[in-house]
């Protein structure tokens, strides 16, 4: 037996409302992320890395020595690309166990 084909006919007003509600919901979900990305710096200093992640300077040195996180260096000054720090944090994220 074949599945029945359901056809829904909407008025123009109903279709516009569905589109508006969908766009509003997407914007509500995405705007905080977009704002955060727009306001962030492209590169972080070691101090900013520490403030953002809580990683000590020694831990940062370990990550650099082990090539666990990319970095740039000018003299003694170390810089981390913000996107690299976010990627590093995401790769080391441990998900919570959901209760059933």
C-alpha positions in Angstrom: 0.0 0.0 0.0 1.4 3.4 -1.0 1.6 6.3 1.4 -1.0 8.9 0.9 0.2 12.2 -0.4 -0.9 15.1 1.8 -1.3 18.5 0.2 -1.6 21.6 2.3 -2.9 24.7 0.7 -2.0 27.9 2.5 -3.1 31.4 2.0 -0.5 34.1 1.2 -0.9 35.5 4.7 -0.4 32.1 6.3 2.7 31.4 4.2 4.2 34.9 5.1 3.5 34.2 8.8 5.2 30.8 8.7 8.2 32.4 6.9 8.3 35.3 9.4 8.1 33.0 12.4 10.9 30.7 11.0 13.2 33.7 10.2 12.5 35.2 13.7 13.4 31.9 15.4 16.6 31.5 13.4 17.7 35.1 14.1 16.9 34.6 17.8 19.2 31.6 17.9 22.0 33.0 15.8 22.2 36.7 16.8 24.0 36.1 20.1 26.7 34.0 18.3 27.0 36.6 15.5 27.3 39.5 18.0 30.0 37.6 20.0 32.0 36.9 16.8 31.7 40.5 15.6 33.0 41.9 18.9 35.9 39.5 19.4 39.5 40.2 18.7 41.2 38.2 15.9 44.2 37.4 18.1 44.6 36.9 21.8 47.6 37.5 24.0 48.7 35.0 26.6 46.9 37.0 29.2 43.7 37.1 27.2 44.0 33.4 26.5 44.4 32.8 30.3 41.4 35.0 31.1 39.2 33.3 28.5 40.2 29.7 29.2 41.7 29.6 32.7 44.9 28.0 31.3 48.0 29.0 33.2 51.0 30.3 31.4 52.8 27.0 32.1 49.9 25.1 30.6 50.0 27.4 27.6 53.7 26.7 27.2 53.0 22.9 27.4 50.4 23.2 24.7 52.8 25.2 22.5 55.7 22.8 23.0 53.5 19.8 22.3 52.0 21.6 19.2 48.5 21.1 20.6 47.5 24.7 19.7 48.7 26.9 16.9 50.4 30.2 17.9 52.3 33.1 16.5 55.4 34.6 18.1 57.0 38.0 17.8 60.1 38.1 20.0 58.9 36.9 23.4 55.3 37.9 22.7 52.9 35.0 22.0 49.6 35.4 20.1 46.8 32.9 19.6 44.2 33.2 16.9 40.8 33.3 18.5 39.3 30.8 16.1 42.2 28.4 17.0 41.5 28.7 20.7 37.7 28.1 20.1 38.6 25.0 17.9 41.0 23.7 20.6 38.3 24.2 23.3 35.6 22.5 21.1 37.9 19.5 20.4 38.5 19.0 24.1 34.8 19.4 25.1 33.3 16.6 27.2 29.6 16.3 26.7 27.3 15.9 29.7 25.5 12.6 30.1 21.8 13.1 29.4 19.3 11.6 31.8 16.7 9.4 30.2 
